[in-house]
Amino acid sequence: MSTLAHTMMTAARSADSGLAGPGELDRYSYAEAPGADRGSAPAWDGGDAELSRAGRRAAGSRGRGLHGQLVQQLGQMIVSGDLGADRPLVPEEIGQRFEVSRTVVRESLRVLEAKGLVSARPNVGTRVRPVSDWNLLDPDIIEWRAFGPQREDQRRELCELRWTIEPLAARLAAGHGREDIQQRLADMAEIMGHALAQGDSLTFSRADAEFHSLLLQVAGNRMLEHLSGIVTAALHVSGASGGGCDRPTEAGVGQHLRIVDAVGAGDAAGAEAAMRQLLVAHPEVERVVPAPREH
C-alpha cells in the first residue's frame, strides 16, 4: 500500500471515530451525532420547549460553531418544508428559540439568503423563498435535500447531471496529458481498491470524490471545474438512503482504473466511454440515464 493510501485510510478512520483528521472540517449536521434522530427535526410551530431543546442540541454538536449550527438547522427546516415558502422569519424569535445572539442569527440569515433560501427586504422582513429561487447547485442544499423528503428527486437529478458533465470532463482531461494529475488519479484508484478490500466505505467514498473532482479540475474548462463541488457533494451523500449513484464494488474500481489508463494514453474517446460505463454500472442509475449511443 502506498504512503498516500495509508495516510488517507488512517485519517478516515479517525474521522469515523469522531476525531478530526488533519485539516478536516466536520460537514455532518448535529442530527448525525450519536443519539440524535435525523428525522426528528422540530417544526417551527412546535412548542417552545421542544425548539429550545433543539437549539441546545445544536449548540453541543460536533465541530460546528453556533453560526454553522444555526445555518444547518434552519436550512434543513426550509428544505424539508417545515418552514414553507413565504414564511416570515423573525430574528428575535429565532434567537430566543435557539438561544443564540442577534449577531449569530443575522449572519446565519445572510448565508441562507446567499443560497437563495430566504430574502430580506425593507418593511417586509425576512421570508422563506420558493424552491424555484433556491441555488440547487449549492453543496449544502444538495446535502439537505438528500436527507429530506426530496431525496428521490435529488438522487435522480444528481445522476442525470453527472451523466451530462462527467463523460465530457473525462474526454477533455485525456487531452491534457498532465503526469501529476494522472498519478494522483492512479493513487485515488489504488486507495479505493485497498479500502474496498478492507470494507472501509468512508475511505472509499473520499477517494472516489477526490478522483471525480480531479477530472473536472483538469478538464481545462473553468465552468466544469466550478461544478466539481457538486459532484463531490453527490458522492458525499451517496451513503444515504436514496442518495448518490455509486456503490463500492470491484467492477467500479476497475472502471476507475480504465479511466486512468485512457487519460494517461491521451485516449479521449476511451476515457469518455469508460466514464459512461462507470455511471451506468448500477441498476438505479440505468433507470434515469440513457444507454450509450452506438455509432
BANU-804645 format. One record per residue (C-alpha): residue in three letters; residue number from 1; chain; x, y, z. Coordinates in steps of 0.2 Angstrom, whole numbers. Each point is the difference from the previous one (the first is absolute). Example, Ala and Ser with C-alpha at 12.3 -4.5 7.8 and 13.67 -1.06 7.14 Angstrom:
<atoms>
[atom "Ala"; 1; "A"; [62; -22; 39]]
[atom "Ser"; 2; "A"; [6; 17; -3]]
</atoms>
This chain:
<atoms>
[atom "Met"; 1; "A"; [0; 0; 0]]
[atom "Ser"; 2; "A"; [7; 17; -4]]
[atom "Thr"; 3; "A"; [3; 13; 13]]
[atom "Leu"; 4; "A"; [-14; 11; -7]]
[atom "Ala"; 5; "A"; [-12; -14; 2]]
[atom "His"; 6; "A"; [5; -4; 18]]
[atom "Thr"; 7; "A"; [-1; 18; 5]]
[atom "Met"; 8; "A"; [-17; 2; -8]]
[atom "Met"; 9; "A"; [-7; -16; 8]]
[atom "Thr"; 10; "A"; [7; 5; 17]]
[atom "Ala"; 11; "A"; [-8; 17; -1]]
[atom "Ala"; 12; "A"; [-17; -7; -5]]
[atom "Arg"; 13; "A"; [0; -12; 14]]
[atom "Ser"; 14; "A"; [4; 14; 12]]
[atom "Ala"; 15; "A"; [-14; 11; -7]]
[atom "Asp"; 16; "A"; [-12; -15; 1]]
[atom "Ser"; 17; "A"; [4; -2; 19]]
[atom "Gly"; 18; "A"; [-5; 18; 3]]
[atom "Leu"; 19; "A"; [18; 7; -1]]
[atom "Ala"; 20; "A"; [4; 13; -13]]
[atom "Gly"; 21; "A"; [14; -5; -11]]
[atom "Pro"; 22; "A"; [13; 13; -6]]
[atom "Gly"; 23; "A"; [-8; 15; -8]]
[atom "Glu"; 24; "A"; [-17; -9; 0]]
[atom "Leu"; 25; "A"; [-16; 11; 2]]
[atom "Asp"; 26; "A"; [-15; -9; 7]]
[atom "Arg"; 27; "A"; [-14; 1; -13]]
[atom "Tyr"; 28; "A"; [-12; -11; 10]]
[atom "Ser"; 29; "A"; [-15; 8; 8]]
[atom "Tyr"; 30; "A"; [-4; -1; 18]]
[atom "Ala"; 31; "A"; [-14; -12; -5]]
[atom "Glu"; 32; "A"; [13; -13; -4]]
[atom "Ala"; 33; "A"; [8; 1; 17]]
[atom "Pro"; 34; "A"; [-2; -16; 11]]
[atom "Gly"; 35; "A"; [-17; -1; 7]]
[atom "Ala"; 36; "A"; [-8; 12; -11]]
[atom "Asp"; 37; "A"; [-14; -4; -13]]
[atom "Arg"; 38; "A"; [2; 8; -17]]
[atom "Gly"; 39; "A"; [-19; -1; -3]]
[atom "Ser"; 40; "A"; [-5; 9; 16]]
[atom "Ala"; 41; "A"; [5; 18; -5]]
[atom "Pro"; 42; "A"; [-13; 11; 9]]
[atom "Ala"; 43; "A"; [-13; 9; -9]]
[atom "Trp"; 44; "A"; [0; 19; 2]]
[atom "Asp"; 45; "A"; [-18; 0; 7]]
[atom "Gly"; 46; "A"; [5; -13; 14]]
[atom "Gly"; 47; "A"; [0; 4; 18]]
[atom "Asp"; 48; "A"; [13; 12; 7]]
[atom "Ala"; 49; "A"; [8; -13; 11]]
[atom "Glu"; 50; "A"; [3; -12; -15]]
[atom "Leu"; 51; "A"; [8; 14; -10]]
[atom "Ser"; 52; "A"; [11; 5; 14]]
[atom "Arg"; 53; "A"; [6; -17; 2]]
[atom "Ala"; 54; "A"; [4; -1; -18]]
[atom "Gly"; 55; "A"; [10; 16; 2]]
[atom "Arg"; 56; "A"; [10; -7; 14]]
[atom "Arg"; 57; "A"; [3; -16; -9]]
[atom "Ala"; 58; "A"; [6; 10; -15]]
[atom "Ala"; 59; "A"; [12; 10; 12]]
[atom "Gly"; 60; "A"; [8; -16; 6]]
[atom "Ser"; 61; "A"; [2; -8; -17]]
[atom "Arg"; 62; "A"; [17; -6; -7]]
[atom "Gly"; 63; "A"; [11; 12; -9]]
[atom "Arg"; 64; "A"; [-11; 14; -4]]
[atom "Gly"; 65; "A"; [-1; 17; 8]]
[atom "Leu"; 66; "A"; [-17; 8; 5]]
[atom "His"; 67; "A"; [-1; 9; -17]]
[atom "Gly"; 68; "A"; [3; -16; -10]]
[atom "Gln"; 69; "A"; [-12; -10; 11]]
[atom "Leu"; 70; "A"; [-14; 13; -3]]
[atom "Val"; 71; "A"; [3; 0; -19]]
[atom "Gln"; 72; "A"; [-1; -19; 0]]
[atom "Gln"; 73; "A"; [-16; 0; 11]]
[atom "Leu"; 74; "A"; [-10; 13; -9]]
[atom "Gly"; 75; "A"; [6; -6; -17]]
[atom "Gln"; 76; "A"; [-6; -17; 3]]
[atom "Met"; 77; "A"; [-16; 6; 7]]
[atom "Ile"; 78; "A"; [-3; 11; -16]]
[atom "Val"; 79; "A"; [5; -14; -12]]
[atom "Ser"; 80; "A"; [-10; -13; 9]]
[atom "Gly"; 81; "A"; [-16; 11; -1]]
[atom "Asp"; 82; "A"; [-1; 3; 18]]
[atom "Leu"; 83; "A"; [2; 18; -4]]
[atom "Gly"; 84; "A"; [-11; 3; -15]]
[atom "Ala"; 85; "A"; [2; 13; -14]]
[atom "Asp"; 86; "A"; [-4; 18; 5]]
[atom "Arg"; 87; "A"; [1; -5; 19]]
[atom "Pro"; 88; "A"; [7; 15; 10]]
[atom "Leu"; 89; "A"; [15; -2; 10]]
[atom "Val"; 90; "A"; [2; 12; 14]]
[atom "Pro"; 91; "A"; [18; 1; 6]]
[atom "Glu"; 92; "A"; [-5; 4; 18]]
[atom "Glu"; 93; "A"; [-11; -16; 1]]
[atom "Ile"; 94; "A"; [13; -10; -8]]
[atom "Gly"; 95; "A"; [13; 6; 13]]
[atom "Gln"; 96; "A"; [-12; -4; 14]]
[atom "Arg"; 97; "A"; [-5; -17; -6]]
[atom "Phe"; 98; "A"; [18; -6; -4]]
[atom "Glu"; 99; "A"; [8; 10; 14]]
[atom "Val"; 100; "A"; [13; 9; -11]]
[atom "Ser"; 101; "A"; [5; 18; -2]]
[atom "Arg"; 102; "A"; [-7; 13; -12]]
[atom "Thr"; 103; "A"; [16; 0; -9]]
[atom "Val"; 104; "A"; [0; -19; -2]]
[atom "Val"; 105; "A"; [-18; 1; -7]]
[atom "Arg"; 106; "A"; [4; 14; -12]]
[atom "Glu"; 107; "A"; [16; -8; -7]]
[atom "Ser"; 108; "A"; [-9; -17; -2]]
[atom "Leu"; 109; "A"; [-15; 9; -10]]
[atom "Arg"; 110; "A"; [13; 8; -11]]
[atom "Val"; 111; "A"; [7; -17; -5]]
[atom "Leu"; 112; "A"; [-17; -7; -3]]
[atom "Glu"; 113; "A"; [-4; 15; -11]]
[atom "Ala"; 114; "A"; [16; -3; -10]]
[atom "Lys"; 115; "A"; [-7; -17; -3]]
[atom "Gly"; 116; "A"; [-16; 6; -6]]
[atom "Leu"; 117; "A"; [-10; -7; 14]]
[atom "Val"; 118; "A"; [-6; 16; 8]]
[atom "Ser"; 119; "A"; [-2; 18; -5]]
[atom "Ala"; 120; "A"; [1; 16; 11]]
[atom "Arg"; 121; "A"; [-8; 16; -6]]
[atom "Pro"; 122; "A"; [-4; 16; 9]]
[atom "Asn"; 123; "A"; [-17; 1; 8]]
[atom "Val"; 124; "A"; [-3; -18; -5]]
[atom "Gly"; 125; "A"; [13; -9; 11]]
[atom "Thr"; 126; "A"; [8; -17; -3]]
[atom "Arg"; 127; "A"; [-11; -13; -9]]
[atom "Val"; 128; "A"; [3; -17; -7]]
[atom "Arg"; 129; "A"; [1; -1; -19]]
[atom "Pro"; 130; "A"; [-8; -13; -11]]
[atom "Val"; 131; "A"; [10; -15; -7]]
[atom "Ser"; 132; "A"; [2; 9; -17]]
[atom "Asp"; 133; "A"; [11; 13; 8]]
[atom "Trp"; 134; "A"; [12; -12; 9]]
[atom "Asn"; 135; "A"; [18; -3; -6]]
[atom "Leu"; 136; "A"; [-3; -18; -3]]
[atom "Leu"; 137; "A"; [19; -2; -4]]
[atom "Asp"; 138; "A"; [5; 5; 17]]
[atom "Pro"; 139; "A"; [9; -15; 8]]
[atom "Asp"; 140; "A"; [-9; 4; 17]]
[atom "Ile"; 141; "A"; [-17; 0; -9]]
[atom "Ile"; 142; "A"; [4; -16; -9]]
[atom "Glu"; 143; "A"; [4; -8; 17]]
[atom "Trp"; 144; "A"; [-15; 6; 8]]
[atom "Arg"; 145; "A"; [-11; -6; -14]]
[atom "Ala"; 146; "A"; [8; -17; 0]]
[atom "Phe"; 147; "A"; [-5; -3; 18]]
[atom "Gly"; 148; "A"; [-17; 8; -1]]
[atom "Pro"; 149; "A"; [-17; -4; -9]]
[atom "Gln"; 150; "A"; [7; 5; -17]]
[atom "Arg"; 151; "A"; [14; -13; 1]]
[atom "Glu"; 152; "A"; [-7; -11; -15]]
[atom "Asp"; 153; "A"; [-1; 16; -11]]
[atom "Gln"; 154; "A"; [18; 5; 6]]
[atom "Arg"; 155; "A"; [7; -17; -4]]
[atom "Arg"; 156; "A"; [-7; 0; -17]]
[atom "Glu"; 157; "A"; [5; 17; -4]]
[atom "Leu"; 158; "A"; [18; -2; 6]]
[atom "Cys"; 159; "A"; [1; -16; -11]]
[atom "Glu"; 160; "A"; [-6; 9; -15]]
[atom "Leu"; 161; "A"; [11; 15; 3]]
[atom "Arg"; 162; "A"; [15; -12; 2]]
[atom "Trp"; 163; "A"; [-4; -9; -16]]
[atom "Thr"; 164; "A"; [0; 16; -9]]
[atom "Ile"; 165; "A"; [16; 8; 6]]
[atom "Glu"; 166; "A"; [12; -14; 6]]
[atom "Pro"; 167; "A"; [3; -9; -17]]
[atom "Leu"; 168; "A"; [4; 16; -8]]
[atom "Ala"; 169; "A"; [12; 4; 14]]
[atom "Ala"; 170; "A"; [9; -17; -2]]
[atom "Arg"; 171; "A"; [1; 4; -19]]
[atom "Leu"; 172; "A"; [8; 17; 3]]
[atom "Ala"; 173; "A"; [12; -6; 14]]
[atom "Ala"; 174; "A"; [7; -13; -12]]
[atom "Gly"; 175; "A"; [6; 13; -12]]
[atom "His"; 176; "A"; [11; 9; 14]]
[atom "Gly"; 177; "A"; [12; -13; 3]]
[atom "Arg"; 178; "A"; [5; 6; 17]]
[atom "Glu"; 179; "A"; [11; -13; 9]]
[atom "Asp"; 180; "A"; [-3; 7; 17]]
[atom "Ile"; 181; "A"; [-19; -1; -2]]
[atom "Gln"; 182; "A"; [1; -18; -7]]
[atom "Gln"; 183; "A"; [10; -6; 15]]
[atom "Arg"; 184; "A"; [-12; 8; 12]]
[atom "Leu"; 185; "A"; [-14; -8; -9]]
[atom "Ala"; 186; "A"; [9; -17; 1]]
[atom "Asp"; 187; "A"; [3; 3; 18]]
[atom "Met"; 188; "A"; [-18; 3; 3]]
[atom "Ala"; 189; "A"; [-5; -16; -9]]
[atom "Glu"; 190; "A"; [13; -10; 10]]
[atom "Ile"; 191; "A"; [-7; 7; 16]]
[atom "Met"; 192; "A"; [-18; -5; -5]]
[atom "Gly"; 193; "A"; [7; -18; -4]]
[atom "His"; 194; "A"; [8; -1; 18]]
[atom "Ala"; 195; "A"; [-15; 7; 8]]
[atom "Leu"; 196; "A"; [-12; -12; -9]]
[atom "Ala"; 197; "A"; [10; -15; 6]]
[atom "Gln"; 198; "A"; [0; 6; 18]]
[atom "Gly"; 199; "A"; [-19; 5; 0]]
[atom "Asp"; 200; "A"; [5; 18; 3]]
[atom "Ser"; 201; "A"; [-15; 9; -8]]
[atom "Leu"; 202; "A"; [5; 17; 7]]
[atom "Thr"; 203; "A"; [17; 0; -8]]
[atom "Phe"; 204; "A"; [-7; -7; -16]]
[atom "Ser"; 205; "A"; [-12; 14; -2]]
[atom "Arg"; 206; "A"; [13; 14; 4]]
[atom "Ala"; 207; "A"; [12; -7; -13]]
[atom "Asp"; 208; "A"; [-14; -2; -12]]
[atom "Ala"; 209; "A"; [-5; 18; 2]]
[atom "Glu"; 210; "A"; [18; 6; -2]]
[atom "Phe"; 211; "A"; [1; -10; -16]]
[atom "His"; 212; "A"; [-15; 8; -8]]
[atom "Ser"; 213; "A"; [4; 17; 6]]
[atom "Leu"; 214; "A"; [18; -1; -8]]
[atom "Leu"; 215; "A"; [-8; -5; -17]]
[atom "Leu"; 216; "A"; [-11; 15; 0]]
[atom "Gln"; 217; "A"; [15; 12; 6]]
[atom "Val"; 218; "A"; [12; -7; -14]]
[atom "Ala"; 219; "A"; [-13; 1; -14]]
[atom "Gly"; 220; "A"; [6; 18; -4]]
[atom "Asn"; 221; "A"; [-17; 7; 1]]
[atom "Arg"; 222; "A"; [-3; 13; 13]]
[atom "Met"; 223; "A"; [-19; -3; 1]]
[atom "Leu"; 224; "A"; [2; -19; 2]]
[atom "Glu"; 225; "A"; [13; 3; 13]]
[atom "His"; 226; "A"; [-13; 11; 9]]
[atom "Leu"; 227; "A"; [-11; -15; 1]]
[atom "Ser"; 228; "A"; [12; -11; 9]]
[atom "Gly"; 229; "A"; [-8; 4; 17]]
[atom "Ile"; 230; "A"; [-16; -7; -7]]
[atom "Val"; 231; "A"; [7; -17; -4]]
[atom "Thr"; 232; "A"; [9; 0; 16]]
[atom "Ala"; 233; "A"; [-16; 3; 9]]
[atom "Ala"; 234; "A"; [-9; -13; -10]]
[atom "Leu"; 235; "A"; [13; -13; 5]]
[atom "His"; 236; "A"; [0; 6; 18]]
[atom "Val"; 237; "A"; [-19; -4; 2]]
[atom "Ser"; 238; "A"; [1; -16; -10]]
[atom "Gly"; 239; "A"; [-1; -10; 17]]
[atom "Ala"; 240; "A"; [-16; 7; 4]]
[atom "Ser"; 241; "A"; [-17; -9; -4]]
[atom "Gly"; 242; "A"; [-4; 4; -18]]
[atom "Gly"; 243; "A"; [16; 10; -1]]
[atom "Gly"; 244; "A"; [13; 0; -13]]
[atom "Cys"; 245; "A"; [4; -11; -15]]
[atom "Asp"; 246; "A"; [15; -10; 5]]
[atom "Arg"; 247; "A"; [3; -15; 11]]
[atom "Pro"; 248; "A"; [17; -7; 5]]
[atom "Thr"; 249; "A"; [3; -15; -12]]
[atom "Glu"; 250; "A"; [15; -9; -8]]
[atom "Ala"; 251; "A"; [-8; 4; -17]]
[atom "Gly"; 252; "A"; [-1; 19; 5]]
[atom "Val"; 253; "A"; [19; 0; 4]]
[atom "Gly"; 254; "A"; [4; -8; -16]]
[atom "Gln"; 255; "A"; [-10; 13; -10]]
[atom "His"; 256; "A"; [10; 14; 10]]
[atom "Leu"; 257; "A"; [16; -9; -5]]
[atom "Arg"; 258; "A"; [-6; 0; -19]]
[atom "Ile"; 259; "A"; [-3; 18; 1]]
[atom "Val"; 260; "A"; [18; 3; 7]]
[atom "Asp"; 261; "A"; [7; -10; -14]]
[atom "Ala"; 262; "A"; [-9; 9; -13]]
[atom "Val"; 263; "A"; [4; 17; 7]]
[atom "Gly"; 264; "A"; [18; -5; 1]]
[atom "Ala"; 265; "A"; [0; -6; -18]]
[atom "Gly"; 266; "A"; [-8; 16; -7]]
[atom "Asp"; 267; "A"; [-15; -11; -5]]
[atom "Ala"; 268; "A"; [-14; 13; 1]]
[atom "Ala"; 269; "A"; [-14; -12; -7]]
[atom "Gly"; 270; "A"; [6; -14; 11]]
[atom "Ala"; 271; "A"; [-1; 11; 16]]
[atom "Glu"; 272; "A"; [-17; 6; -5]]
[atom "Ala"; 273; "A"; [-6; -18; -3]]
[atom "Ala"; 274; "A"; [7; -6; 16]]
[atom "Met"; 275; "A"; [-8; 14; 10]]
[atom "Arg"; 276; "A"; [-17; -4; -8]]
[atom "Gln"; 277; "A"; [2; -18; 4]]
[atom "Leu"; 278; "A"; [4; 4; 18]]
[atom "Leu"; 279; "A"; [-15; 11; 2]]
[atom "Val"; 280; "A"; [-12; -13; -6]]
[atom "Ala"; 281; "A"; [8; -14; 10]]
[atom "His"; 282; "A"; [-14; 0; 12]]
[atom "Pro"; 283; "A"; [-19; -5; -3]]
[atom "Glu"; 284; "A"; [-7; 16; 8]]
[atom "Val"; 285; "A"; [10; 11; -11]]
[atom "Glu"; 286; "A"; [-5; -10; -16]]
[atom "Arg"; 287; "A"; [-18; 6; 4]]
[atom "Val"; 288; "A"; [4; 18; -2]]
[atom "Val"; 289; "A"; [13; 1; -13]]
[atom "Pro"; 290; "A"; [0; -6; -18]]
[atom "Ala"; 291; "A"; [11; -14; -6]]
[atom "Pro"; 292; "A"; [16; 5; -10]]
[atom "Arg"; 293; "A"; [-4; 4; -18]]
[atom "Glu"; 294; "A"; [7; -12; -13]]
[atom "His"; 295; "A"; [10; 9; -14]]
</atoms>
